Amino acid sequence: MSSAVYQEARTAHYAGDYKKAAELARAAQKREPRSLDAFRLLGLAYIGQGKAHKALEVMHKGWEAHPNDPILAANIAAQYWFIGQDDLAMKWIHRAPVTVATAYTRSLLLLKYGDYERGWRDYDLRFEVGQSKLLMPRETMWDGKRLNPDDSLTIWSEQGVGDVVQFSRFIPLAKERAGCKIKFGVNPQTYRLFEGFTGVDELTRAVGGIHIPLMSLPRVLGVTLEDLSGATYLMPSKRTERNTELGRAPIVGLCWQSGTKGAEYADRNVPVRYLQGIREMSPDVQCRNLQYGEDGFLPTDFYETAQAIAQCDLVITSDTSVAHIAGAMGIPTWIMLRYQGCFRWLREREDSPWYDSVKLYRQPNLGNWQHVVDRVVTDLKELVNGRTNNNTCRA
């Protein structure tokens, strides 16, 4: 089989035409059943199509034909990680050579296991694999040591708004450790959200001088799982007080879809049809929309989103920025999680050391949102009944 066919398959894969890539790889495999390139390319094409189990089947057959192939081992590990089979992912990482990609995947697994000491160490490899963009040179990155009092340290935002909210908790500790002026680099959508934030001397949109990416703070500060506090730390200025009138139905804010695009995030979204059981609880609950663009909910920035969240007795959401804002504000928050979860929520637990007010609802198996929402509805009914009896909202 001509190498041109494999190159064509690679080109189709990188262009996002996974169907064409799969067709070319299958055709190549018919002519050369033991071709290593065919196994690699077909597995990647199935991954691109979201066919995880077919991808693993092909790659395992490739491993039988070509044991010890490092690329197959790395791809198998990454795919097991993607579908939430953490133990198998770690097993295959140990079979693969240490590369930037495998070390980064291992860091995510270690963080998910709660091994923060080792996990944060390699989490900076996110810049090497394209998960985040390094805006300033490594040579001027803060190493966690004390600076001169007249220095300035710029901590700059990266990745999504939820990440910014979650990791902003470490800014006060960074200020204490650095002993100098702290500038916090934010974008226009989060500027008002962080006005008056503890430890921040200046909000800025410019990055320069001594700097550090926000999500690298746990590494340089030596943060362990035991160091986390789930206490409230985000209190947007002029926060609207919640209506606490006795006897009224609890206000439940709903959000079901992340604004972040891409295959890695799509399965975090809860199909809106599953929320009907929650909405049908009206008038026992008052459902409020927190999903941007739905039912006229069009906040101009995340400060206005926070104001809407502040009016809720309970927030029910998928894994979105709304979840982090509500948790950081201390609003009772129920988060609906996909089976594979995320390192931020650790494993096999319903609470979160990051946020005291959060309760986690996990899929019992891949794609099973019905089970998650059924549990939410059951707990919501119990909450409403308890509130009716005690005139309090015990979310």
LINBEL-V103323 format. One record per residue. N is the residue number from 1. RES is the residue in one letter. SS is DSSP state (helix for helix, strand for strand, loop for the rest). PSI is psi in radians with two decimals (none if undefined). D_CENTER is the distance of its C-alpha to the mean C-alpha in Angstrom with 1 decimal. Layout:
# LINBEL-V103323
N_RES_SS_PSI_D_CENTER / N_RES_SS_PSI_D_CENTER
This chain:
# LINBEL-V103323
1_M_loop_2.29_41.9 / 2_S_loop_2.47_41.6 / 3_S_helix_-0.33_38.8 / 4_A_helix_-0.59_38.6 / 5_V_helix_-0.75_37.1 / 6_Y_helix_-0.68_34.3 / 7_Q_helix_-0.65_33.7 / 8_E_helix_-0.69_33.7 / 9_A_helix_-0.73_31.1 / 10_R_helix_-0.75_28.9 / 11_T_helix_-0.76_29.5 / 12_A_helix_-0.69_28.6 / 13_H_helix_-0.85_25.3 / 14_Y_helix_-0.39_24.2 / 15_A_loop_-0.07_25.4 / 16_G_loop_0.12_23.1 / 17_D_loop_1.30_26.2 / 18_Y_helix_-0.52_25.1 / 19_K_helix_-0.82_27.9 / 20_K_helix_-0.73_30.5 / 21_A_helix_-0.73_29.0 / 22_A_helix_-0.73_29.3 / 23_E_helix_-0.76_32.8 / 24_L_helix_-0.72_33.9 / 25_A_helix_-0.69_32.5 / 26_R_helix_-0.72_34.2 / 27_A_helix_-0.71_37.4 / 28_A_helix_-0.66_37.4 / 29_Q_helix_-0.50_36.8 / 30_K_helix_-0.64_39.8 / 31_R_helix_-0.60_42.0 / 32_E_loop_1.43_40.5 / 33_P_loop_-0.45_39.1 / 34_R_loop_0.25_38.1 / 35_S_loop_2.15_36.7 / 36_L_helix_-0.72_33.8 / 37_D_helix_-0.70_32.6 / 38_A_helix_-0.77_32.7 / 39_F_helix_-0.80_30.6 / 40_R_helix_-0.86_27.9 / 41_L_helix_-0.68_27.9 / 42_L_helix_-0.71_28.1 / 43_G_helix_-0.79_25.2 / 44_L_helix_-0.65_23.0 / 45_A_helix_-0.72_24.4 / 46_Y_helix_-0.66_23.4 / 47_I_helix_-0.78_19.8 / 48_G_helix_-0.55_19.9 / 49_Q_loop_-0.04_21.4 / 50_G_loop_0.31_18.7 / 51_K_loop_1.33_21.5 / 52_A_helix_-0.80_19.9 / 53_H_helix_-0.61_22.9 / 54_K_helix_-0.67_25.4 / 55_A_helix_-0.79_23.7 / 56_L_helix_-0.67_23.9 / 57_E_helix_-0.80_27.5 / 58_V_helix_-0.79_28.5 / 59_M_helix_-0.58_27.0 / 60_H_helix_-0.66_28.6 / 61_K_helix_-0.66_31.9 / 62_G_helix_-0.66_31.5 / 63_W_helix_-0.65_31.0 / 64_E_helix_-0.67_34.2 / 65_A_helix_-0.50_36.1 / 66_H_loop_1.20_34.6 / 67_P_loop_2.52_33.7 / 68_N_loop_0.20_32.1 / 69_D_loop_2.09_30.7 / 70_P_helix_-0.60_27.9 / 71_I_helix_-0.73_26.0 / 72_L_helix_-0.76_26.1 / 73_A_helix_-0.76_25.0 / 74_A_helix_-0.71_22.0 / 75_N_helix_-0.65_21.1 / 76_I_helix_-0.76_21.6 / 77_A_helix_-0.81_19.4 / 78_A_helix_-0.65_16.5 / 79_Q_helix_-0.66_17.2 / 80_Y_helix_-0.67_17.4 / 81_W_helix_-0.75_14.0 / 82_F_helix_-0.58_12.6 / 83_I_loop_0.16_14.5 / 84_G_loop_0.21_13.7 / 85_Q_loop_1.30_17.1 / 86_D_helix_-0.77_16.2 / 87_D_helix_-0.72_19.8 / 88_L_helix_-0.65_21.1 / 89_A_helix_-0.79_18.5 / 90_M_helix_-0.64_19.7 / 91_K_helix_-0.79_23.2 / 92_W_helix_-0.47_23.1 / 93_I_helix_-0.65_21.5 / 94_H_helix_-0.39_24.6 / 95_R_helix_-0.39_26.8 / 96_A_loop_2.71_25.4 / 97_P_loop_2.72_26.5 / 98_V_loop_1.91_24.5 / 99_T_loop_3.03_23.1 / 100_V_helix_-0.77_20.4 / 101_A_helix_-0.80_18.2 / 102_T_helix_-0.64_18.9 / 103_A_helix_-0.66_18.6 / 104_Y_helix_-0.79_15.0 / 105_T_helix_-0.72_14.1 / 106_R_helix_-0.66_16.1 / 107_S_helix_-0.69_14.3 / 108_L_helix_-0.68_11.0 / 109_L_helix_-0.76_13.3 / 110_L_helix_-0.73_15.2 / 111_L_helix_-0.67_12.3 / 112_K_helix_-0.59_11.5 / 113_Y_helix_-0.17_15.3 / 114_G_loop_0.14_15.4 / 115_D_loop_1.34_17.5 / 116_Y_helix_-0.56_16.3 / 117_E_helix_-0.81_19.6 / 118_R_helix_-0.56_19.3 / 119_G_helix_-0.81_15.5 / 120_W_helix_-0.48_15.3 / 121_R_helix_-0.76_18.5 / 122_D_helix_0.00_17.1 / 123_Y_helix_-0.40_13.7 / 124_D_helix_-0.24_15.7 / 125_L_helix_-0.09_16.3 / 126_R_helix_-0.49_13.3 / 127_F_helix_-0.54_16.1 / 128_E_loop_-0.52_18.3 / 129_V_loop_0.03_16.3 / 130_G_loop_0.19_15.3 / 131_Q_loop_-0.49_11.6 / 132_S_loop_2.81_12.8 / 133_K_loop_2.19_16.3 / 134_L_loop_2.00_18.7 / 135_L_loop_-0.38_20.7 / 136_M_loop_2.80_23.5 / 137_P_loop_2.59_25.4 / 138_R_helix_-0.48_24.6 / 139_E_helix_-0.48_28.1 / 140_T_helix_0.27_27.5 / 141_M_strand_2.36_24.2 / 142_W_loop_2.42_24.7 / 143_D_loop_0.12_25.2 / 144_G_loop_-0.08_25.0 / 145_K_loop_2.85_28.8 / 146_R_loop_2.41_30.8 / 147_L_loop_3.03_31.8 / 148_N_loop_2.53_34.9 / 149_P_loop_-0.49_35.1 / 150_D_loop_0.09_35.8 / 151_D_loop_2.90_32.8 / 152_S_strand_2.39_29.7 / 153_L_strand_2.15_26.2 / 154_T_strand_2.09_23.6 / 155_I_strand_2.05_20.0 / 156_W_strand_2.51_18.1 / 157_S_loop_2.60_14.8 / 158_E_loop_2.87_12.4 / 159_Q_loop_-2.51_9.5 / 160_G_loop_2.99_8.3 / 161_V_helix_-0.65_10.1 / 162_G_helix_-0.71_7.6 / 163_D_helix_-0.73_7.2 / 164_V_helix_-0.79_10.9 / 165_V_helix_-0.81_11.7 / 166_Q_helix_-0.74_10.1 / 167_F_helix_-0.15_11.8 / 168_S_helix_-0.34_14.9 / 169_R_helix_-0.40_16.3 / 170_F_helix_-0.08_17.5 / 171_I_helix_-0.79_19.7 / 172_P_helix_-0.68_22.7 / 173_L_helix_-0.66_22.9 / 174_A_helix_-0.70_22.7 / 175_K_helix_-0.76_25.6 / 176_E_helix_-0.73_27.5 / 177_R_helix_-0.72_27.2 / 178_A_helix_-0.59_27.9 / 179_G_loop_0.57_30.7 / 180_C_loop_-3.06_30.7 / 181_K_strand_2.39_29.6 / 182_I_strand_2.15_25.9 / 183_K_strand_2.36_24.8 / 184_F_strand_2.00_21.3 / 185_G_strand_2.00_20.4 / 186_V_loop_2.91_18.7 / 187_N_loop_2.96_19.0 / 188_P_loop_-0.53_21.3 / 189_Q_loop_-0.33_18.7 / 190_T_loop_0.03_17.7 / 191_Y_loop_-0.95_21.2 / 192_R_helix_-0.49_22.7 / 193_L_helix_-0.58_19.7 / 194_F_helix_0.19_20.3 / 195_E_loop_2.25_24.1 / 196_G_loop_0.22_25.7 / 197_F_loop_2.40_22.7 / 198_T_loop_2.27_24.0 / 199_G_loop_-0.20_24.6 / 200_V_loop_2.16_24.4 / 201_D_loop_-0.49_27.8 / 202_E_strand_2.30_27.0 / 203_L_strand_2.39_24.4 / 204_T_strand_2.82_24.7 / 205_R_loop_-0.02_23.5 / 206_A_loop_2.55_25.2 / 207_V_loop_2.25_24.1 / 208_G_loop_2.99_27.0 / 209_G_loop_-2.55_28.9 / 210_I_strand_2.24_27.3 / 211_H_strand_2.94_23.5 / 212_I_strand_2.41_20.2 / 213_P_strand_2.46_16.6 / 214_L_helix_-0.75_14.8 / 215_M_helix_0.07_12.2 / 216_S_helix_-0.11_15.4 / 217_L_helix_-0.76_17.0 / 218_P_helix_-0.58_16.1 / 219_R_helix_-0.89_18.0 / 220_V_helix_-0.39_21.0 / 221_L_helix_-0.14_21.2 / 222_G_loop_0.66_21.1 / 223_V_loop_2.25_18.6 / 224_T_loop_2.99_18.8 / 225_L_helix_-0.64_17.4 / 226_E_helix_-0.33_20.7 / 227_D_helix_-0.25_20.4 / 228_L_loop_2.54_17.6 / 229_S_loop_2.34_18.8 / 230_G_loop_0.23_17.4 / 231_A_loop_2.74_20.0 / 232_T_loop_2.35_19.8 / 233_Y_loop_-0.09_19.5 / 234_L_loop_1.96_18.8 / 235_M_loop_1.44_22.1 / 236_P_loop_2.40_22.5 / 237_S_loop_2.57_26.2 / 238_K_loop_0.59_28.5 / 239_R_loop_2.29_26.1 / 240_T_loop_2.32_27.8 / 241_E_loop_2.50_29.0 / 242_R_loop_2.52_28.1 / 243_N_loop_2.06_31.1 / 244_T_loop_0.40_32.2 / 245_E_loop_2.24_35.3 / 246_L_loop_2.50_36.4 / 247_G_loop_-0.26_36.8 / 248_R_loop_2.77_34.4 / 249_A_loop_2.45_31.7 / 250_P_strand_2.50_28.2 / 251_I_strand_2.12_26.0 / 252_V_strand_2.03_22.8 / 253_G_strand_2.36_20.2 / 254_L_strand_2.32_18.3 / 255_C_strand_2.35_15.3 / 256_W_loop_-0.01_14.1 / 257_Q_loop_2.36_12.6 / 258_S_loop_2.60_9.9 / 259_G_loop_-0.15_11.9 / 260_T_loop_2.28_9.9 / 261_K_loop_2.82_12.2 / 262_G_loop_2.70_12.4 / 263_A_helix_-0.57_12.9 / 264_E_helix_-0.42_9.5 / 265_Y_helix_-0.31_8.1 / 266_A_helix_-0.69_11.5 / 267_D_loop_0.08_11.6 / 268_R_loop_-0.38_8.9 / 269_N_loop_2.40_11.8 / 270_V_loop_2.09_14.7 / 271_P_loop_2.30_18.0 / 272_V_helix_-0.45_19.9 / 273_R_helix_-0.47_22.9 / 274_Y_helix_-0.29_21.5 / 275_L_helix_-0.05_21.5 / 276_Q_helix_-0.65_25.3 / 277_G_helix_-0.54_26.0 / 278_I_helix_-0.79_24.4 / 279_R_helix_-0.52_26.2 / 280_E_loop_-0.12_29.4 / 281_M_loop_-0.10_29.5 / 282_S_loop_2.43_31.0 / 283_P_loop_0.16_33.2 / 284_D_loop_-0.44_32.0 / 285_V_strand_2.64_28.7 / 286_Q_strand_1.91_28.2 / 287_C_strand_2.25_25.1 / 288_R_strand_2.39_23.7 / 289_N_strand_2.22_21.5 / 290_L_loop_0.24_18.4 / 291_Q_loop_2.04_17.3 / 292_Y_loop_2.30_18.2 / 293_G_loop_-0.07_21.3 / 294_E_loop_2.38_22.3 / 295_D_loop_0.66_25.6 / 296_G_loop_0.16_26.2 / 297_F_loop_1.74_23.1 / 298_L_loop_1.14_23.0 / 299_P_loop_2.54_22.1 / 300_T_loop_-0.37_23.0 / 301_D_loop_-3.10_20.2 / 302_F_helix_-0.23_17.5 / 303_Y_helix_-0.77_20.4 / 304_E_helix_-0.59_21.9 / 305_T_helix_-0.75_18.8 / 306_A_helix_-0.66_19.0 / 307_Q_helix_-0.68_22.7 / 308_A_helix_-0.68_22.1 / 309_I_helix_-0.67_19.7 / 310_A_helix_-0.38_22.4 / 311_Q_loop_-0.11_24.9 / 312_C_loop_2.52_23.1 / 313_D_loop_-0.47_24.1 / 314_L_strand_2.45_21.0 / 315_V_strand_2.26_17.7 / 316_I_strand_2.10_16.5 / 317_T_strand_2.77_13.2 / 318_S_strand_-3.02_10.5 / 319_D_loop_1.53_6.8 / 320_T_loop_3.10_7.6 / 321_S_helix_-0.56_9.0 / 322_V_helix_-0.69_11.9 / 323_A_helix_-0.77_10.5 / 324_H_helix_-0.72_10.0 / 325_I_helix_-0.82_13.3 / 326_A_helix_-0.77_15.1 / 327_G_helix_-0.75_14.1 / 328_A_helix_-0.45_15.2 / 329_M_loop_-0.10_18.3 / 330_G_loop_0.26_19.2 / 331_I_loop_2.31_19.3 / 332_P_loop_2.19_19.3 / 333_T_strand_2.22_16.0 / 334_W_strand_2.12_15.5 / 335_I_strand_2.19_12.0 / 336_M_strand_2.06_12.4 / 337_L_strand_2.49_10.2 / 338_R_loop_2.87_10.9 / 339_Y_loop_-0.78_13.1 / 340_Q_loop_-0.21_11.1 / 341_G_loop_-2.59_8.4 / 342_C_loop_2.62_5.8 / 343_F_helix_-0.45_7.5 / 344_R_helix_-0.45_6.6 / 345_W_helix_0.14_8.7 / 346_L_loop_-2.63_11.3 / 347_R_loop_2.50_13.7 / 348_E_loop_0.69_16.4 / 349_R_loop_2.66_16.4 / 350_E_loop_-0.20_16.5 / 351_D_loop_3.07_16.2 / 352_S_strand_2.23_13.8 / 353_P_loop_-0.22_15.4 / 354_W_loop_-0.55_13.2 / 355_Y_strand_2.06_14.6 / 356_D_loop_-0.49_18.1 / 357_S_loop_0.08_18.1 / 358_V_strand_2.46_15.1 / 359_K_strand_2.38_15.9 / 360_L_strand_2.38_13.8 / 361_Y_strand_1.93_15.1 / 362_R_strand_2.54_14.2 / 363_Q_loop_2.36_15.7 / 364_P_loop_-0.37_18.8 / 365_N_loop_2.89_18.8 / 366_L_loop_2.15_17.1 / 367_G_loop_0.07_17.0 / 368_N_loop_1.38_18.8 / 369_W_helix_-0.46_17.7 / 370_Q_helix_-0.75_21.3 / 371_H_helix_-0.74_21.3 / 372_V_helix_-0.88_18.3 / 373_V_helix_-0.60_20.0 / 374_D_helix_-0.73_23.3 / 375_R_helix_-0.71_22.2 / 376_V_helix_-0.79_20.8 / 377_V_helix_-0.76_24.2 / 378_T_helix_-0.81_26.2 / 379_D_helix_-0.59_24.6 / 380_L_helix_-0.67_25.0 / 381_K_helix_-0.72_28.6 / 382_E_helix_-0.69_29.2 / 383_L_helix_-0.78_27.7 / 384_V_helix_-0.75_30.0 / 385_N_helix_-0.73_33.0 / 386_G_helix_-0.64_32.5 / 387_R_helix_-0.66_32.2 / 388_T_helix_-0.66_35.3 / 389_N_helix_-0.57_37.2 / 390_N_helix_-0.03_36.1 / 391_N_loop_0.53_35.4 / 392_T_loop_2.70_32.1 / 393_C_loop_1.95_28.5 / 394_R_loop_0.86_27.0 / 395_A_loop_none_23.4
